[in-house]
Structures are given as C-alpha cells and as structure tokens.
Amino acid sequence: MIKSPASTPPPATSDRFQQLVASVTDYAIYMLSPEGVINTWNAGAQRFKGYTPEEIIGQHFSRFYTPDDLATNLPARALATARNEGRFEDEGWRVRKDGTRFWASVVIDPVRAQDGELIGFAKVTRDITERKRASEALHASEERFRLLVQGVTDYAIYMLSPKDEITNWNAGARRIKGFDDNEVIGSHFSRFYTPEDRAHGLPMIALATAVKDGRFESEGWRMRKSGERFWAHVVIDPIHNELGELIGFAKVTRDITERRDAAITIEKASEALFQSQKLEAIGKLTGGVVHDFNNLLSVISNGLTVLKTRLTDPADWRVLEAMDRAASRGATLTQQLLTFARQQPLKQDNYDLNEVIASFEAVLRRAVRGSVGFDLQLGADLPLVLVDAPQVEAAILNLIVNARDATPDGGRITVSTRVTALRELQVGNLPAGSYVTIRVDDTGEGMSADVISHAVEPFFTTKPIGKGTGLGLSHVYGLMHQSGGDLAITSTPGAGTSVALYFPALAADAEESSGDTGREKALVVDDQIDVLDMAVELFRTLGYDVLSANNGAEALAILQRTSGIDVLFSDVVMPGMSGIELGAQARRLYPDMKIILASGYATAALKELDGEAPQFPIITKPYSMAQILRQLR
C-alpha cells in the first residue's frame, strides 16, 4: 500500500520523480482512480500497450483484459484484492491496442491518504511474453524428455536422490527388473545388487566412484524382483546444480545377458574350432605316417612268417616269436593312431549301448584292481545309436584303465548311461539334439586345465615312462568323431575326473526303419523333389522299403545311422556333394551295397568316373523301370 506523504515535496523533487516514471520503458507504470480509471501513462505503457496518453487517460483499465478475463470479472476482483489485502499480483494475457496479446506480470498496490482513505491504485505491468515462451519451451522440452525416458523399454533409466534412494522409474526399469513404481520409489537402489556385491559394499563404491571420477561404468550380476539374476551393463552419472552441489545420480542399466551368453558361446566355439583344427592337423600327419609305417610292418610280419618256415632251431623260433609279438603290438598301435586320424574303417550298426556295456561287464570289472570300487548305473529306455560295437568296447576299456591308474590309493569308478539333450555347441561343435551319453567317473587324482587341453593328443601322457602309450584318449577321440559324436572331459586336481561320450541318438522313425521287414532297403537321392518322389514310388513298386534324401550330405547321414541298406540310387549332379562322391562314401561304409547313379549329363558323368574314381553304373535320365531293373540284376 502506498500512502501519500504528509507534506508536499519540493516541486523539483516531484518533477524529477515524475520524469523518472515517465521515462521508464520496460515497465508500464500508471495510476488508477479508486474506480479503475486511468489517470497517468508512462513511456513503457505506451511502448508495449500501444496507446498514447491522449487515447487512454480517462479510460477504464479493464480494456487491457481479454474477453475471458472480463467474463470472470477479473479486473474488479484484482482491485478488490489489492484494496482488501494490500496487494494484487498475477500473470496473464493482456490485450494491446492492435488486438495482439502479450503475457504480463501485473502488480497492483492501493494508494491511500494519510488518514487511510483510498485515493487510487498504482499499477505496474511488465511484458514477459518472451520469458513465458522460453519457460513453456523448456517445460515442453522437459516433458518430451520425460516421455522419452518413460517410453524407453530397453534401458532402465531412473534417478537417485543424494541419499541414494530411487526417485523415479521408467518402463524399461519395470520390464527389466520386474518392479512397479510404487514398489521401488523411495527405496535404496542397493536392493538390485546380489548379496555378495552388497557384502563387498559395491553399491556405495559405485556412487563414490561416480562422484570422484564423474562417471561409473561396469558390468555384473543384478537381481530381478523374481530373484532371478541377469547380467547388466550399468552407468551412473552424478547430477549437480548450478552451484555445483550434488543433487543426485542418473542411473542407466541394460540387460545384456543374451549378449554375454552369445559372446561366451562364440568364445567356446572358437576354442573348440581351434582344438578341432589342431587335432585335425595332427590327425592328417599321423594318418600319413601310420600308412607308411603299416607298409613297413607288413614287410616285417611277412618276412617273419617266411623265416618261420625255414628255421628249425627252437632258439631261433623264440627270437622270431618275440619279433612277431613286437610287430603285432606295432600293428595295434597303428590301428589306434588310425582311429584317432579317423581313417580306421568302422563296421557300424544300430546298438543299445546298455547291451554293449552289459555284454562285457566282466571284462571291465577285471580291469579294476581290488582296492577300487566299480559301479554300473545304466539308464532305462536308451534310444539306439549307430556305432561300431567292438570299438566302443575298446574305448570304454581305455577309459576304465585310465581311471584305474588315476586311483592308485583306492577309490571308486562309475560307468553310467543316460539320454542328454544338448544345446548347440554345448559340447564341442555338436549340433543341438538328443544324445546317448556314456560317462566314466573316478575319484582319483584329477587333471589340471592344461593337462585336459592336451589329453587327446597322440602320445601325450602323464603316466611314468613305460606305463602308457598316450594313445588311449586319442583312440576314444577319433572314434567319437567318426561316430558323429564328441567327448567332454571335466576334472579338478585332487577331486577326480569325468569323461563323457556323446553319441547321436537315432530318431524313432530311424529306429523303426532299421527293423527287418523281409524286404530289401533302397536309399533314393535327388535334389529335384518331383524326380525324387517318382523314383521313390518306382522302388516301392519294385518291392523295396525306401528311404529318401534331398542331397548328398543328408543321404550320407542316413547311411551312417541306418544299417541294412541294400541299394543306393542317386542323381549325379547335386549341390554340395555329388552322387559320385556319395557313392564313394557309401562304398567305404558298405562295400557290398549296390550303387546306381542317374544323370541327365551322361557324358560328363562318365568323364568324372575316369581315373581312380570308383566305378558305378550310370543310367541316363529320363530312365524307365526296366532300366533300373536291368542294373539291379
């Protein structure tokens, strides 16, 4: 409230004050009568309201208000508030002379005489349109940012107070961590850390690092509402106000569990590939050396046989027998090396591994010394597998002997079987699927990680000189890869070793197809579906049980897992493996199998058969049933 002075100021002072008010251009400063009529007008009022003093003095100040404000009687209410409460202050739209609007900050003070009588009002108005626009733009920007943050679902984005309590929560946080807003806002953010990390003070270390270094970034396990753990990438930034005071933290968390799992899978696959390539190289070198060595052994063995027919002195015979035993042992070693190099021919058939193990259980028990316990735990209802049974027996016996040698002071050896469902690349380079597993566990000395990494290499052994050839696990490794499976070794020094053999389980339809129906079996292969279907029907008409494949690789897989196929009928020109290559593979697997090829390019096919390639009969497309019958006979 402004009261008039008790005495009139000197004219010079009054003039200077009036000149001061009149010259102000950033504020509209003018006087109103008690009824709201404009009595004075300054330069600022003229500048942003647009009226000259002559046009506006004597008019009611309500003319500056919008129709909406006039409808609510805001001008009269403003004066009443100023009169009754000593001041009215507000912001709102006002109207210029030209009808345009501006956002105004308004202050109205009552002016009273010395005796308290109201003699008018002092009104100060300022145009703050630009400030309002800036404020609205800032608010809109903040709202857009808020909506953006709230809408993000791949990242948990939220703020922490200086007391480390959660102050907001976005959709990503709800999705990743599983909590609703009302469950976490106001709680301490350490609730998301594992008990181990909380015990080590990691939450507070993270905030202290963020304050000290300006940022904290790490990866680690975090907890969901359900108690499940996920691998998180976390960034924490400190937030300061304009005075540099810490007002909280911005925390961004992303669930990268899948990325981490993928990286681990790739790393394991790379390690498996490296190991496989290394062993492949060793196998090729070994295979070449062994073939040459076999030739030398053949000369020695045959020479010894000839000498036996010519020598009659018993002393000479004893020397020859010792030499013969050494040659036989050398032959055995070369066969093990050939198995490692995957060049040992296998005689595969469908077997129940429980029956294979049970049939030579007595041999296994005899291989274990009396101070070592032996358990046999065979799983029920195992699917059949395609294996060379004598080679599997030799592999298990090798593992039993290794386990026995690893338990010199006594212990226990367990042989078990079961069906295992593997994820892709879970074991070596094996695809996902169902596998029959043979495991040999012992409670012996165990192996270090370095020893495990070399365990299947030929001639690698940790046994004393003369106690082992270093070819046992090499033989097992080669057999598993020839059988389409793999092995896995887990061990801890002082806590024993486990060796698991994984054989691909035959599908139910493959097992059924292996049964004897009294009819011969034919495998028909063609990459053209229509041609394949018709060829299948032709062979069925001829009385065959028919299997079919759309390419060479698929056909080879069927040949490897299915015994008793009598006829292979294949197209020559196919993507990937050709019919000639398939025939050669089939001939190695089943020397007595009838193999017939068909081609629309007979001349080219015949050229491919030149040289040392296996010779197979070829019929030219289009072929007839009579042509097929002629070749079958």
C-alpha positions in Angstrom: 0.0 0.0 0.0 1.3 3.4 -0.9 0.4 6.3 1.4 0.6 9.9 0.3 3.2 12.0 2.1 2.3 14.3 5.0 3.6 17.3 3.2 4.0 18.1 -0.5 7.6 17.5 -1.6 9.5 20.4 -3.2 8.5 20.9 -6.8 11.9 20.0 -8.1 11.8 16.6 -6.4 8.3 15.8 -7.6 9.2 16.8 -11.1 12.2 14.5 -11.1 10.2 11.6 -9.8 7.5 12.2 -12.4 10.2 12.4 -15.1 11.8 9.1 -13.8 8.4 7.2 -14.0 7.5 8.8 -17.3 10.8 7.8 -18.9 10.8 4.1 -17.9 10.2 2.0 -21.0 10.5 -1.6 -19.7 7.5 -1.2 -17.3 4.0 0.2 -17.8 3.6 2.3 -14.6 0.4 4.3 -14.2 -2.2 5.4 -11.7 -5.8 4.3 -11.4 -8.6 6.0 -9.7 -10.5 4.1 -7.0 -12.9 3.0 -9.7 -10.1 1.8 -12.0 -10.0 4.8 -14.4 -6.5 5.5 -15.8 -5.1 8.8 -14.5 -1.5 8.7 -15.7 0.5 7.0 -18.5 4.2 6.5 -19.0 6.5 5.7 -21.9 6.7 2.0 -21.0 2.9 1.7 -21.1 2.8 3.4 -24.4 5.5 1.2 -25.8 4.1 -2.2 -25.2 0.3 -1.4 -24.9 0.3 0.9 -28.0 -1.9 3.7 -26.6 -0.8 7.4 -26.4 -1.7 9.3 -23.2 -4.4 11.2 -25.0 -6.1 8.0 -26.1 -6.0 6.1 -22.8 -6.2 8.6 -19.9 -9.7 8.6 -18.6 -10.5 5.1 -19.8 -11.1 2.1 -17.6 -8.1 -0.2 -17.2 -10.3 -3.2 -17.9 -9.9 -2.6 -21.6 -6.5 -4.3 -21.4 -8.1 -7.6 -20.3 -9.1 -10.5 -22.6 -12.8 -11.3 -23.1 -12.4 -14.5 -21.0 -11.0 -12.5 -18.0 -13.7 -9.8 -18.4 -16.3 -12.6 -18.3 -15.0 -13.7 -14.9 -14.9 -10.0 -13.7 -11.1 -10.3 -13.1 -10.4 -6.5 -13.3 -12.8 -5.8 -10.4 -11.6 -8.8 -8.4 -8.0 -7.6 -8.9 -8.8 -4.1 -7.4 -10.8 -5.7 -4.6 -7.8 -7.9 -3.7 -5.4 -5.0 -3.7 -7.8 -2.9 -1.6 -8.5 -5.6 0.9 -5.2 -7.5 1.1 -2.8 -4.6 0.4 -1.5 -6.1 -2.9 -2.6 -8.0 -6.0 0.0 -9.9 -8.1 -0.7 -12.0 -11.1 0.4 -13.2 -14.5 -1.9 -13.5 -17.5 -2.8 -12.5 -21.0 -3.4 -8.8 -21.8 -4.5 -7.1 -25.0 -2.7 -4.4 -26.9 -4.3 -1.5 -28.9 -3.8 -3.5 -32.1 -5.6 -6.6 -30.6 -2.5 -8.7 -30.2 -1.9 -10.3 -26.8 1.1 -10.4 -24.6 1.8 -12.2 -21.3 2.0 -9.8 -18.5 3.3 -9.7 -15.0 1.0 -7.4 -13.0 1.3 -5.8 -9.6 -1.4 -3.5 -8.2 -0.9 -1.6 -4.9 -3.6 0.6 -3.2 -2.7 4.2 -2.7 -4.1 5.8 0.5 -4.1 9.2 2.0 -2.6 9.9 5.5 -5.9 9.2 7.1 -6.2 5.8 5.3 -8.7 6.9 2.7 -8.3 5.0 -0.7 -7.4 7.6 -3.3 -6.4 5.1 -6.1 -4.1 2.4 -7.2 -0.5 2.2 -8.5 -0.3 -0.4 -11.3 2.9 -1.9 -12.7 2.8 -4.1 -15.7 5.7 -5.9 -17.5 5.7 -7.7 -20.8 7.2 -11.1 -20.0 6.0 -12.9 -23.2 9.5 -14.0 -24.2 10.2 -15.3 -20.7 6.9 -17.3 -20.8 7.7 -18.7 -24.2 11.1 -19.7 -23.0 9.6 -21.3 -19.9 7.0 -23.1 -22.0 9.6 -24.3 -24.4 11.7 -25.5 -21.5 8.7 -27.2 -20.0 7.8 -28.8 -23.3 11.4 -30.0 -23.7 11.4 -31.4 -20.2 8.1 -33.1 -20.9 9.3 -34.6 -24.1 12.4 -35.8 -22.4 10.3 -37.2 -19.6 8.1 -39.0 -22.1 11.1 -40.2 -23.9 12.7 -41.6 -20.8 9.4 -43.1 -19.6 8.8 -44.7 -23.0 12.2 -46.4 -23.3 11.9 -50.2 -22.7 15.4 -51.5 -23.5 17.1 -49.5 -20.7 16.2 -49.0 -17.0 16.6 -45.2 -16.6 16.0 -43.7 -13.2 17.3 -41.0 -10.7 18.7 -41.4 -7.3 18.5 -38.8 -4.5 21.6 -37.7 -2.6 20.5 -40.3 0.0 20.8 -43.0 -2.8 17.0 -43.5 -2.9 15.1 -44.1 -6.1 13.1 -41.0 -7.1 11.5 -42.1 -10.4 11.1 -45.3 -12.5 10.6 -45.8 -16.3 9.0 -48.6 -18.4 12.4 -50.2 -19.1 13.1 -50.4 -15.4 9.7 -52.1 -14.9 10.4 -54.5 -17.7 14.0 -55.4 -16.8 13.7 -55.5 -13.0 10.1 -56.5 -12.6 9.1 -53.9 -10.0 6.3 -51.4 -10.3 6.9 -47.7 -9.5 5.2 -47.9 -6.1 7.3 -50.8 -5.1 10.7 -49.1 -5.6 10.4 -45.3 -5.4 11.8 -44.2 -2.1 13.8 -47.4 -1.6 17.6 -47.8 -1.6 19.0 -48.8 -5.0 21.2 -51.4 -3.5 18.2 -53.8 -3.5 19.1 -54.7 -7.1 22.6 -56.0 -6.2 23.4 -59.6 -5.3 24.0 -60.5 -1.7 27.7 -61.0 -2.5 28.1 -57.5 -4.0 26.2 -55.9 -1.1 28.5 -57.6 1.3 31.5 -56.1 -0.5 29.9 -52.7 -0.5 29.8 -52.4 -4.3 26.7 -50.1 -4.4 28.4 -47.4 -2.3 31.7 -47.9 -4.2 29.9 -47.3 -7.4 28.4 -44.0 -6.2 31.7 -42.9 -4.7 33.5 -43.6 -8.0 30.8 -41.6 -9.9 31.4 -38.6 -7.6 35.1 -38.9 -7.7 35.6 -39.6 -11.5 32.5 -38.1 -12.9 31.2 -41.4 -14.1 30.9 -45.1 -13.0 30.5 -47.9 -15.6 30.7 -51.6 -15.1 29.1 -55.0 -15.8 27.9 -57.5 -13.3 25.0 -59.6 -12.0 21.9 -57.8 -10.8 18.6 -59.2 -9.3 15.1 -59.1 -10.6 12.0 -59.0 -8.4 11.6 -62.7 -9.0 15.1 -63.4 -7.6 16.4 -64.3 -11.0 19.8 -62.9 -11.9 20.7 -61.0 -15.1 24.0 -59.7 -16.5 23.8 -55.9 -16.5 25.7 -53.0 -18.1 25.5 -50.1 -15.6 26.3 -46.4 -16.0 26.0 -43.9 -13.1 26.5 -40.2 -13.6 26.4 -37.6 -10.7 24.0 -34.7 -11.2 25.0 -31.2 -9.9 23.0 -28.0 -9.7 24.3 -24.6 -11.0 26.1 -24.1 -7.7 28.0 -27.3 -8.2 26.1 -29.1 -5.4 25.4 -32.8 -5.7 21.6 -33.2 -6.1 21.5 -36.9 -7.1 22.6 -39.5 -9.6 21.3 -40.6 -13.1 21.5 -44.4 -13.4 21.1 -46.4 -16.7 21.0 -50.2 -16.6 20.8 -52.5 -19.6 20.1 -56.3 -19.6 22.9 -57.8 -21.7 22.5 -61.4 -20.6 21.9 -62.6 -24.1 24.9 -60.7 -25.5 27.1 -62.1 -22.8 25.8 -65.7 -23.4 26.4 -65.2 -27.1 29.9 -64.0 -26.5 30.6 -66.9 -24.3 29.2 -69.3 -26.9 31.3 -67.7 -29.6 34.4 -68.0 -27.4 33.7 -71.6 -26.7 33.1 -72.3 -30.4 36.3 -70.6 -31.3 38.2 -72.6 -28.7 36.5 -75.8 -30.0 37.3 -74.9 -33.6 40.9 -74.2 -32.7 41.2 -77.5 -30.9 39.5 -79.4 -33.7 41.7 -77.8 -36.3 44.8 -78.6 -34.3 43.8 -82.2 -33.8 42.7 -82.4 -37.4 46.2 -81.3 -38.5 47.8 -83.8 -36.1 45.4 -86.5 -37.4 46.4 -85.9 -41.0 50.1 -86.0 -40.2 49.6 -89.1 -38.1 47.5 -90.8 -40.7 50.2 -90.4 -43.3 52.9 -91.6 -41.1 50.9 -94.6 -40.0 50.1 -95.7 -43.5 53.8 -95.8 -44.3 54.6 -97.5 -41.0 51.9 -100.1 -41.8 53.8 -100.9 -45.0 57.0 -101.4 -43.1 55.2 -103.6 -40.6 53.7 -105.7 -43.4 57.2 -106.3 -44.7 58.5 -107.3 -41.3 55.4 -109.5 -40.5 55.5 -111.3 -43.8 59.3 -111.7 -43.5 58.9 -113.3 -40.1 56.3 -115.7 -41.5 58.7 -116.8 -44.3 61.5 -117.2 -41.8 59.3 -119.4 -39.6 59.0 -121.9 -42.4 62.8 -122.0 -42.9 64.2 -122.1 -39.3 64.2 -125.2 -37.2 66.3 -124.2 -34.2 64.0 -123.6 -31.2 66.2 -120.7 -30.1 65.7 -119.0 -33.4 61.9 -119.6 -33.1 61.8 -117.8 -29.7 63.5 -114.8 -31.3 61.1 -114.9 -34.2 58.1 -115.1 -31.8 59.4 -112.1 -29.8 59.8 -110.2 -33.0 56.3 -111.3 -34.1 54.8 -110.1 -30.8 56.5 -106.7 -31.3 55.2 -106.4 -34.8 51.7 -107.3 -33.6 51.9 -104.6 -30.9 53.1 -102.2 -33.5 50.1 -103.0 -35.6 47.8 -102.4 -32.7 49.4 -99.0 -32.1 48.9 -98.1 -35.7 45.2 -99.1 -35.6 44.8 -96.8 -32.6 46.5 -94.0 -34.5 44.3 -94.6 -37.5 41.2 -94.3 -35.3 42.5 -91.0 -33.9 43.1 -89.8 -37.5 39.6 -91.1 -38.4 40.9 -93.3 -41.1 40.1 -96.6 -39.4 37.1 -98.2 -41.2 34.2 -98.8 -38.8 31.6 -101.5 -39.1 28.6 -99.6 -37.7 25.2 -100.9 -36.8 22.3 -99.9 -34.5 23.0 -100.8 -30.9 21.6 -100.3 -27.5 24.7 -99.1 -25.5 23.4 -100.7 -22.3 23.5 -104.1 -24.0 27.0 -103.3 -25.4 28.3 -102.5 -21.9 26.5 -105.3 -20.2 27.9 -107.8 -22.6 31.5 -107.2 -21.5 30.9 -106.0 -17.9 33.0 -108.9 -16.6 36.0 -107.6 -18.7 35.5 -104.1 -17.2 35.4 -105.4 -13.7 38.6 -107.4 -14.2 40.3 -104.3 -15.4 39.7 -102.6 -12.0 42.0 -103.5 -9.1 40.5 -104.8 -5.8 41.1 -101.6 -3.9 38.9 -99.6 -6.3 35.1 -99.9 -6.2 33.2 -100.3 -9.5 29.6 -99.2 -10.1 27.5 -99.6 -13.2 24.5 -97.3 -13.5 22.7 -97.9 -16.8 19.8 -95.6 -17.7 16.5 -97.0 -18.8 15.0 -97.0 -22.3 18.0 -95.7 -24.2 17.4 -95.0 -27.9 19.6 -96.8 -30.3 22.9 -95.4 -31.7 24.9 -96.1 -34.8 28.3 -97.4 -33.7 31.0 -100.0 -34.2 30.4 -102.0 -31.0 33.9 -103.5 -30.6 35.4 -100.1 -31.0 33.1 -98.7 -28.3 34.0 -101.5 -26.0 37.7 -100.7 -26.6 37.1 -97.0 -25.9 35.3 -97.7 -22.6 38.0 -100.1 -21.6 40.6 -97.4 -22.3 38.7 -95.0 -20.0 38.4 -97.6 -17.3 42.2 -98.3 -17.4 42.9 -94.5 -17.2 40.5 -94.2 -14.2 42.2 -97.2 -12.5 45.6 -95.7 -13.0 44.4 -92.4 -11.6 43.3 -94.1 -8.3 46.5 -95.8 -7.1 45.4 -95.5 -3.4 41.9 -96.8 -4.0 38.7 -95.0 -4.8 35.6 -95.6 -6.9 34.9 -95.8 -10.7 31.4 -95.4 -12.0 30.2 -96.1 -15.5 26.8 -94.6 -16.3 24.5 -94.1 -19.3 21.7 -91.7 -19.9 19.9 -89.6 -22.6 21.1 -86.0 -22.7 19.5 -83.1 -24.6 22.3 -80.7 -25.7 22.1 -77.1 -26.8 24.0 -76.2 -30.0 27.8 -76.1 -29.3 27.2 -77.1 -25.7 29.8 -79.8 -26.2 32.4 -79.2 -28.8 30.9 -78.5 -32.2 27.9 -80.8 -31.7 24.5 -79.5 -33.0 21.6 -79.3 -30.7 19.8 -82.6 -30.2 19.4 -85.8 -28.3 22.5 -87.9 -27.4 23.1 -91.1 -25.6 25.8 -90.4 -23.0 28.3 -92.8 -21.5 30.1 -91.3 -18.5 33.1 -92.7 -16.7 33.7 -91.0 -13.4 36.5 -91.6 -10.9 37.5 -90.2 -7.5 41.2 -90.2 -8.4 44.0 -87.6 -8.8 42.3 -85.4 -11.3 43.8 -83.2 -14.0 44.7 -79.6 -14.4 43.2 -77.4 -17.2 46.5 -77.5 -19.1 46.6 -81.3 -19.0 43.0 -81.5 -20.2 43.8 -79.3 -23.1 46.4 -81.8 -24.4 44.8 -85.0 -23.1 43.5 -86.3 -26.5 46.7 -85.6 -28.4 48.6 -88.7 -29.6 51.4 -89.9 -27.2 50.6 -87.3 -24.6 50.6 -88.9 -21.2 51.2 -88.0 -17.6 52.0 -91.6 -16.6 55.5 -92.8 -15.9 57.7 -94.0 -18.7 56.7 -97.5 -19.8 53.2 -97.2 -18.1 51.3 -95.9 -21.1 51.4 -95.1 -24.8 49.5 -91.9 -24.7 47.1 -93.3 -27.3 44.1 -94.3 -25.2 42.2 -91.0 -25.2 43.4 -90.3 -28.8 41.7 -93.5 -29.8 38.5 -92.5 -28.0 38.5 -89.0 -29.5 38.9 -90.4 -33.0 36.2 -93.0 -32.5 33.7 -90.3 -31.2 34.3 -88.1 -34.2 33.9 -90.9 -36.7 30.7 -91.8 -34.9 29.3 -88.3 -35.3 29.7 -87.5 -31.6 32.2 -86.0 -29.2 33.7 -86.3 -25.8 34.0 -83.9 -22.9 36.5 -84.0 -20.0 35.9 -82.3 -16.7 38.4 -82.7 -13.8 39.7 -81.0 -10.7 43.1 -81.8 -9.3 42.6 -84.0 -6.3 38.9 -84.4 -6.9 38.6 -86.9 -9.7 37.8 -86.9 -13.4 34.7 -87.3 -15.6 34.8 -88.3 -19.2 31.5 -88.2 -21.1 31.0 -89.7 -24.6 28.1 -88.3 -26.6 26.6 -90.5 -29.3 23.8 -89.1 -31.6 20.6 -90.8 -30.7 18.7 -92.3 -33.6 15.2 -90.8 -34.2 12.2 -93.1 -33.6 11.5 -93.3 -37.3 15.1 -94.3 -38.0 14.9 -96.9 -35.3 11.7 -98.3 -36.8 13.2 -98.3 -40.3 16.1 -100.4 -39.0 13.8 -103.3 -38.2 13.8 -106.3 -40.6 10.6 -106.4 -42.7 11.9 -109.1 -45.0 12.3 -106.6 -47.9 15.4 -105.0 -49.2 16.1 -101.4 -48.5 16.8 -98.7 -51.0 18.1 -95.1 -50.4 17.0 -92.8 -53.2 18.7 -89.4 -53.6 17.8 -86.5 -55.8 17.8 -82.7 -55.4 14.7 -82.3 -57.6 11.6 -83.0 -55.4 9.4 -84.3 -58.3 12.1 -86.6 -59.6 12.8 -87.8 -56.1 9.1 -88.6 -55.4 8.7 -90.5 -58.6 11.9 -92.5 -58.1 10.8 -93.4 -54.6 7.5 -94.7 -56.0 9.4 -96.7 -58.6 11.4 -98.5 -56.0 8.4 -99.1 -53.8 6.7 -100.7 -56.8 9.7 -102.9 -57.2 9.1 -104.1 -53.6 11.8 -102.1 -51.7 11.5 -100.3 -48.3 12.5 -96.9 -49.4 14.4 -94.1 -47.6 14.9 -90.7 -49.4 17.2 -87.8 -49.2 17.3 -84.4 -51.0 21.1 -84.0 -51.1 24.3 -85.9 -50.7 25.0 -84.8 -47.1 21.6 -85.8 -45.9 21.9 -89.2 -47.7 25.3 -89.8 -46.1 23.9 -89.0 -42.6 21.2 -91.7 -43.3 23.8 -94.2 -44.4 25.8 -93.5 -41.3 22.9 -94.1 -38.9 20.9 -96.8 -40.7 22.2 -100.3 -41.3 20.9 -102.8 -43.8 20.5 -100.5 -46.8 21.0 -102.7 -49.9 20.7 -100.2 -52.8 21.8 -96.6 -53.2 20.2 -94.9 -56.2 21.4 -91.3 -56.6 21.4 -88.4 -59.0 25.0 -87.4 -60.1 24.8 -83.6 -60.3 23.6 -82.1 -56.9 24.6 -79.1 -54.9 27.4 -79.8 -52.5 28.3 -83.5 -52.5 27.8 -85.1 -55.9 26.4 -88.6 -56.5 29.8 -89.9 -57.3 31.3 -88.6 -54.0 28.3 -90.0 -52.2 28.8 -93.4 -53.9 32.4 -93.4 -52.9 31.5 -92.7 -49.2 28.8 -95.4 -49.3 31.2 -97.9 -50.8 33.6 -97.3 -47.9 30.8 -97.7 -45.4 29.1 -100.7 -47.1 31.4 -102.5 -49.6 28.6 -104.9 -50.7 26.0 -102.2 -51.4 24.6 -101.9 -54.9 25.2 -98.4 -56.1 23.4 -97.0 -59.2 23.7 -93.4 -60.4 21.5 -91.4 -62.7 22.3 -88.3 -64.7 20.9 -86.1 -67.5 24.6 -85.4 -68.4 25.8 -88.9 -69.0 28.9 -87.9 -70.9 30.1 -85.5 -68.3 29.3 -88.0 -65.6 31.3 -90.7 -67.4 34.3 -88.3 -67.6 34.1 -87.8 -63.9 34.4 -91.5 -63.4 37.7 -91.7 -65.2 41.0 -92.2 -63.3 40.9 -93.8 -59.9 37.3 -92.8 -59.0 35.1 -95.7 -58.0 33.2 -97.2 -61.0 29.4 -97.2 -60.7 26.8 -98.0 -63.3 25.1 -94.9 -64.7 21.7 -94.7 -66.3 20.6 -91.7 -68.4 17.6 -89.5 -67.5 14.8 -90.0 -68.3 15.0 -93.6 -67.1 12.5 -96.3 -67.0 11.7 -99.1 -64.5 13.1 -101.6 -67.0 16.5 -99.8 -67.0 16.6 -99.8 -63.2 15.7 -103.5 -63.1 18.4 -104.3 -65.6 21.0 -102.6 -63.4 19.7 -104.3 -60.2 20.0 -107.7 -61.8 
